[in-house]
């Protein structure tokens, strides 16, 4: 079992190119289905979710390949999941 707090402590790494995307700042949950839809990671230039562009990586849960002790491996095309923040 993993708690959301524990997930926020893991670095998100893109397995395709080895890039470090950052740390989870939020998650999106489908309450009707009772499942996590995507994880949210602040986009480039943001520090601790502040002081930067209003872009974020919205990574579908299906793109997560492995959750380890310290990292979460995802397989994404960053240009497709980097979007304008809704908040």
Secondary structure, DSSP 8 states (H G I E B T S, - for coil): ---HHHHHTSEEEETTT--EEEEEEEEEEETTTTEEEEEEEE-TT-BTTBSS-SEEEEEEGGGEEEE-SSEEEE---HHHHEEE---
